[in-house]
Amino acid sequence: MAAEQLAALSFEDALKRLEEIVRQLETGNAPLDTAITLYTEAQALKQHCEARLSDAESRIAQLQLGADGSPVGETPFAG
């Protein structure tokens, strides 16, 4: 998957594709070269999902700060 395509994926779409790849690899039916290609794509999708989650956590933490910078409501996510 091209970097541009990966960057355009939502978290949900990336996770869905990652789950598809895991199912394919778990069957053990993929030829070695295909399995390596799938594994490489899965690694990129995993990093993409982690980045999306980290971004969401940061945005939520920012939303929970008041105008003076003090917490309003729940404690921000711990990284």
DSSP file (Angstrom, degrees, kcal/mol; ACC not computed):
  #  RESIDUE AA STRUCTURE BP1 BP2  ACC     N-H-->O    O-->H-N    N-H-->O    O-->H-N    TCO  KAPPA ALPHA  PHI   PSI    X-CA   Y-CA   Z-CA
    1    1 A M              0   0    0      0, 0.0    43,-0.0     0, 0.0     2,-0.0   0.000 360.0 360.0 360.0 131.7    0.0    0.0    0.0
    2    2 A A     >  -     0   0    0      1,-0.1     4,-2.4     4,-0.0     5,-0.2  -0.307 360.0-116.5 -68.5 152.1    1.4    3.4   -1.0
    3    3 A A  H  > S+     0   0    0      1,-0.2     4,-2.5     2,-0.2     5,-0.2   0.858 115.8  53.7 -58.1 -37.4    2.2    5.9    1.7
    4    4 A E  H  > S+     0   0    0      2,-0.2     4,-1.3     1,-0.2    -1,-0.2   0.908 109.3  47.7 -65.7 -41.0   -0.5    8.3    0.3
    5    5 A Q  H  > S+     0   0    0      1,-0.2     4,-0.6     2,-0.2    -2,-0.2   0.913 112.6  49.5 -65.0 -42.2   -3.2    5.6    0.5
    6    6 A L  H >< S+     0   0    0     -4,-2.4     3,-1.2     1,-0.2    -2,-0.2   0.920 108.4  52.2 -63.5 -44.5   -2.1    4.7    4.0
    7    7 A A  H 3< S+     0   0    0     -4,-2.5    -1,-0.2     1,-0.3    -2,-0.2   0.800 107.1  54.4 -63.2 -28.7   -2.2    8.3    5.2
    8    8 A A  H 3< S+     0   0    0     -4,-1.3    -1,-0.3    -5,-0.2    -2,-0.2   0.616  86.7 104.8 -81.5 -12.5   -5.8    8.7    3.9
    9    9 A L    <<  -     0   0    0     -3,-1.2     2,-0.1    -4,-0.6    -3,-0.0  -0.446  68.9-130.0 -73.2 139.4   -7.1    5.7    5.8
   10   10 A S     >  -     0   0    0     -2,-0.2     4,-2.4     1,-0.1     5,-0.2  -0.372  30.0-105.6 -73.5 165.3   -9.3    6.2    8.8
   11   11 A F  H  > S+     0   0    0      1,-0.2     4,-2.6     2,-0.2     5,-0.2   0.925 121.8  50.7 -57.0 -45.1   -8.4    4.3   12.0
   12   12 A E  H  > S+     0   0    0      1,-0.2     4,-2.2     2,-0.2    -1,-0.2   0.893 111.1  46.7 -64.0 -41.7  -11.3    2.0   11.4
   13   13 A D  H  > S+     0   0    0      2,-0.2     4,-2.3     1,-0.2    -1,-0.2   0.896 113.2  49.3 -67.8 -40.2  -10.4    1.2    7.8
   14   14 A A  H  X S+     0   0    0     -4,-2.4     4,-2.4     2,-0.2    -2,-0.2   0.912 111.8  48.9 -64.6 -42.3   -6.8    0.6    8.7
   15   15 A L  H  X S+     0   0    0     -4,-2.6     4,-2.4    -5,-0.2    -2,-0.2   0.895 109.8  52.0 -64.7 -39.9   -7.8   -1.7   11.6
   16   16 A K  H  X S+     0   0    0     -4,-2.2     4,-2.0     2,-0.2    -2,-0.2   0.931 111.4  46.3 -61.3 -46.2  -10.1   -3.6    9.3
   17   17 A R  H  X S+     0   0    0     -4,-2.3     4,-2.3     1,-0.2    -2,-0.2   0.896 110.9  53.3 -64.2 -39.2   -7.3   -4.1    6.7
   18   18 A L  H  X S+     0   0    0     -4,-2.4     4,-2.3     1,-0.2    -1,-0.2   0.906 108.3  49.7 -61.3 -42.3   -4.9   -5.2    9.5
   19   19 A E  H  X S+     0   0    0     -4,-2.4     4,-2.2     2,-0.2    -1,-0.2   0.878 108.8  53.0 -64.5 -37.9   -7.4   -7.8   10.7
   20   20 A E  H  X S+     0   0    0     -4,-2.0     4,-2.2     2,-0.2    -2,-0.2   0.920 109.7  48.5 -61.8 -44.0   -7.8   -9.1    7.1
   21   21 A I  H  X S+     0   0    0     -4,-2.3     4,-2.8     2,-0.2     5,-0.2   0.917 109.0  52.6 -63.7 -43.6   -4.0   -9.5    6.8
   22   22 A V  H  X S+     0   0    0     -4,-2.3     4,-2.5     1,-0.2    -1,-0.2   0.922 109.2  49.9 -59.0 -44.5   -3.8  -11.3   10.2
   23   23 A R  H  X S+     0   0    0     -4,-2.2     4,-1.2     1,-0.2    -1,-0.2   0.916 111.5  49.0 -60.5 -42.8   -6.5  -13.8    9.1
   24   24 A Q  H  X>S+     0   0    0     -4,-2.2     4,-0.6     1,-0.2     5,-0.5   0.923 113.7  45.3 -62.3 -44.6   -4.6  -14.4    5.8
   25   25 A L  H ><5S+     0   0    0     -4,-2.8     3,-0.8     1,-0.2    -1,-0.2   0.853 107.1  59.0 -69.2 -34.3   -1.3  -14.9    7.6
   26   26 A E  H 3<5S+     0   0    0     -4,-2.5    -1,-0.2     1,-0.2    -2,-0.2   0.783  95.8  63.0 -66.8 -26.5   -2.9  -17.2   10.2
   27   27 A T  H 3<5S-     0   0    0     -4,-1.2    -1,-0.2    -3,-0.4    -2,-0.2   0.809  94.1-144.4 -68.1 -27.0   -4.1  -19.6    7.6
   28   28 A G  T <<5 +     0   0    0     -3,-0.8    -3,-0.1    -4,-0.6    -2,-0.1   0.593  68.8 112.4  74.8   9.8   -0.5  -20.3    6.6
   29   29 A N      < +     0   0    0     -5,-0.5    -4,-0.1     2,-0.1    -1,-0.1   0.566  43.6 103.5 -91.7  -9.7   -1.5  -20.7    3.0
   30   30 A A  S    S-     0   0    0     -6,-0.4     5,-0.0    -5,-0.1     0, 0.0  -0.531  77.9-113.3 -76.8 136.0    0.3  -17.6    1.6
   31   31 A P     >  -     0   0    0      0, 0.0     4,-2.9     0, 0.0     5,-0.2  -0.264  35.3-103.5 -59.9 157.4    3.5  -18.2   -0.3
   32   32 A L  H  > S+     0   0    0      1,-0.2     4,-2.5     2,-0.2     5,-0.2   0.896 120.4  48.7 -54.4 -48.4    6.6  -16.8    1.5
   33   33 A D  H  > S+     0   0    0      1,-0.2     4,-2.0     2,-0.2    -1,-0.2   0.898 113.9  47.1 -61.5 -40.1    7.0  -13.7   -0.7
   34   34 A T  H  > S+     0   0    0      2,-0.2     4,-2.8     1,-0.2    -1,-0.2   0.907 110.7  52.3 -66.2 -42.2    3.3  -12.9   -0.3
   35   35 A A  H  X S+     0   0    0     -4,-2.9     4,-2.6     1,-0.2    -2,-0.2   0.893 109.5  49.2 -61.9 -40.3    3.5  -13.4    3.5
   36   36 A I  H  X S+     0   0    0     -4,-2.5     4,-2.3    -5,-0.2    -1,-0.2   0.913 111.7  48.7 -66.0 -42.0    6.5  -11.0    3.7
   37   37 A T  H  X S+     0   0    0     -4,-2.0     4,-2.2     2,-0.2    -2,-0.2   0.920 113.3  47.3 -62.5 -44.0    4.6   -8.4    1.7
   38   38 A L  H  X S+     0   0    0     -4,-2.8     4,-2.6     2,-0.2    -2,-0.2   0.907 111.0  51.5 -63.9 -41.9    1.6   -8.8    3.9
   39   39 A Y  H  X S+     0   0    0     -4,-2.6     4,-2.2     2,-0.2    -2,-0.2   0.907 109.4  50.3 -62.1 -41.8    3.7   -8.6    7.1
   40   40 A T  H  X S+     0   0    0     -4,-2.3     4,-1.8     2,-0.2    -1,-0.2   0.915 111.8  47.6 -62.5 -43.6    5.3   -5.4    5.8
   41   41 A E  H  X S+     0   0    0     -4,-2.2     4,-2.5     1,-0.2    -2,-0.2   0.904 109.9  53.5 -63.4 -40.6    1.9   -3.9    5.1
   42   42 A A  H  X S+     0   0    0     -4,-2.6     4,-2.6     1,-0.2    -2,-0.2   0.890 106.1  52.6 -62.4 -39.6    0.7   -5.0    8.5
   43   43 A Q  H  X S+     0   0    0     -4,-2.2     4,-2.2     2,-0.2    -1,-0.2   0.920 110.7  47.2 -61.6 -43.8    3.6   -3.2   10.2
   44   44 A A  H  X S+     0   0    0     -4,-1.8     4,-2.2     1,-0.2    -2,-0.2   0.899 112.6  49.5 -65.1 -40.8    2.8    0.0    8.4
   45   45 A L  H  X S+     0   0    0     -4,-2.5     4,-2.7     2,-0.2    -2,-0.2   0.897 109.1  52.7 -65.1 -40.1   -0.9   -0.3    9.3
   46   46 A K  H  X S+     0   0    0     -4,-2.6     4,-2.6     2,-0.2    -2,-0.2   0.931 110.6  46.8 -60.5 -46.5    0.0   -0.9   12.9
   47   47 A Q  H  X S+     0   0    0     -4,-2.2     4,-2.3     1,-0.2    -1,-0.2   0.896 111.8  51.8 -62.8 -40.1    2.1    2.2   13.0
   48   48 A H  H  X S+     0   0    0     -4,-2.2     4,-2.4     2,-0.2    -2,-0.2   0.928 111.0  47.1 -61.9 -46.1   -0.7    4.2   11.3
   49   49 A C  H  X S+     0   0    0     -4,-2.7     4,-2.5     1,-0.2    -2,-0.2   0.911 111.7  50.6 -63.5 -42.9   -3.2    3.0   13.9
   50   50 A E  H  X S+     0   0    0     -4,-2.6     4,-2.4     1,-0.2    -1,-0.2   0.901 111.0  48.9 -62.2 -40.3   -0.9    3.8   16.8
   51   51 A A  H  X S+     0   0    0     -4,-2.3     4,-2.5     2,-0.2    -2,-0.2   0.907 110.7  50.3 -66.1 -41.6   -0.3    7.3   15.4
   52   52 A R  H  X S+     0   0    0     -4,-2.4     4,-2.4     2,-0.2    -2,-0.2   0.914 112.2  47.7 -62.4 -42.5   -4.1    7.9   15.0
   53   53 A L  H  X S+     0   0    0     -4,-2.5     4,-2.6     2,-0.2    -2,-0.2   0.914 111.4  50.1 -64.7 -42.8   -4.7    6.7   18.6
   54   54 A S  H  X S+     0   0    0     -4,-2.4     4,-2.2     1,-0.2    -2,-0.2   0.908 111.0  49.4 -61.8 -42.2   -2.0    8.9   19.9
   55   55 A D  H  X S+     0   0    0     -4,-2.5     4,-2.4     2,-0.2    -1,-0.2   0.916 111.0  49.7 -62.7 -43.5   -3.3   11.9   18.0
   56   56 A A  H  X S+     0   0    0     -4,-2.4     4,-2.4     1,-0.2    -2,-0.2   0.909 109.9  51.0 -63.2 -42.0   -6.9   11.2   19.4
   57   57 A E  H  X S+     0   0    0     -4,-2.6     4,-2.4     1,-0.2    20,-0.4   0.909 110.8  49.0 -61.7 -41.7   -5.6   11.0   22.9
   58   58 A S  H  X S+     0   0    0     -4,-2.2     4,-2.2     2,-0.2    -2,-0.2   0.909 111.2  49.3 -64.3 -42.5   -3.7   14.3   22.6
   59   59 A R  H  X S+     0   0    0     -4,-2.4     4,-2.1     2,-0.2    -2,-0.2   0.897 111.6  48.8 -65.2 -39.7   -6.8   16.0   21.2
   60   60 A I  H  X S+     0   0    0     -4,-2.4     4,-1.2     2,-0.2    -2,-0.2   0.919 110.3  51.3 -65.3 -42.7   -9.0   14.7   24.0
   61   61 A A  H  < S+     0   0    0     -4,-2.4     3,-0.3     1,-0.2    -2,-0.2   0.901 110.3  49.4 -60.9 -40.8   -6.4   15.8   26.6
   62   62 A Q  H >< S+     0   0    0     -4,-2.2     3,-1.5     1,-0.2    -1,-0.2   0.884 107.5  54.3 -65.8 -38.4   -6.4   19.3   25.0
   63   63 A L  H 3< S+     0   0    0     -4,-2.1    -1,-0.2     1,-0.3    -2,-0.2   0.766 103.3  58.2 -65.5 -24.3  -10.2   19.4   25.0
   64   64 A Q  T 3< S+     0   0    0     -4,-1.2     8,-4.0    -3,-0.3     2,-0.4   0.409  88.0  92.9 -89.0   2.9  -10.2   18.6   28.7
   65   65 A L  B <  S-A   71   0A   0     -3,-1.5     5,-0.1     6,-0.2     2,-0.0  -0.797  71.3-133.2 -97.3 139.3   -8.1   21.7   29.6
   66   66 A G    >   -     0   0    0      4,-3.4     3,-1.8    -2,-0.4     6,-0.1  -0.159  36.7 -88.3 -78.2 179.3   -9.7   24.9   30.6
   67   67 A A  T 3  S+     0   0    0      1,-0.3    -1,-0.1     2,-0.1    -2,-0.0   0.802 129.8  50.9 -60.7 -30.9   -8.8   28.4   29.3
   68   68 A D  T 3  S-     0   0    0      2,-0.1    -1,-0.3     3,-0.0    -3,-0.0   0.429 121.3-106.6 -88.6   2.1   -6.2   28.8   32.0
   69   69 A G  S <  S+     0   0    0     -3,-1.8    -2,-0.1     1,-0.3     3,-0.1   0.409  78.7 130.0  90.9  -2.7   -4.6   25.4   31.2
   70   70 A S        -     0   0    0      1,-0.1    -4,-3.4    -5,-0.1    -1,-0.3  -0.589  68.5 -91.7 -85.6 150.7   -6.0   23.7   34.3
   71   71 A P  B     -A   65   0A   0      0, 0.0     2,-0.5     0, 0.0    -6,-0.2  -0.301  34.8-163.8 -62.0 138.6   -7.7   20.3   33.9
   72   72 A V        -     0   0    0     -8,-4.0     2,-0.3     2,-0.2    -3,-0.0  -0.977  63.2 -22.0-122.0 113.5  -11.5   20.4   33.4
   73   73 A G  S    S+     0   0    0     -2,-0.5    -9,-0.0     3,-0.0     0, 0.0  -0.691 117.4  19.2  90.6-140.8  -13.1   17.1   34.0
   74   74 A E  S    S-     0   0    0     -2,-0.3    -2,-0.2     1,-0.1     3,-0.1  -0.151  87.9 -93.1 -67.3 159.2  -11.2   13.8   33.8
   75   75 A T        -     0   0    0      1,-0.1    -1,-0.1    -4,-0.1     3,-0.1  -0.516  50.1-102.5 -69.1 136.4   -7.4   13.6   33.9
   76   76 A P        -     0   0    0      0, 0.0    -1,-0.1     0, 0.0   -18,-0.1  -0.199  49.9 -82.8 -57.5 153.9   -5.8   13.7   30.5
   77   77 A F        -     0   0    0    -20,-0.4     2,-0.5     1,-0.1   -16,-0.0  -0.244  41.1-125.2 -56.8 142.7   -4.6   10.4   29.0
   78   78 A A              0   0    0      1,-0.1    -1,-0.1    -3,-0.1   -21,-0.0  -0.826 360.0 360.0 -90.5 129.6   -1.2    9.2   30.2
   79   79 A G              0   0    0     -2,-0.5    -1,-0.1   -22,-0.0    -2,-0.1   0.460 360.0 360.0 -75.8 360.0    1.1    8.5   27.3
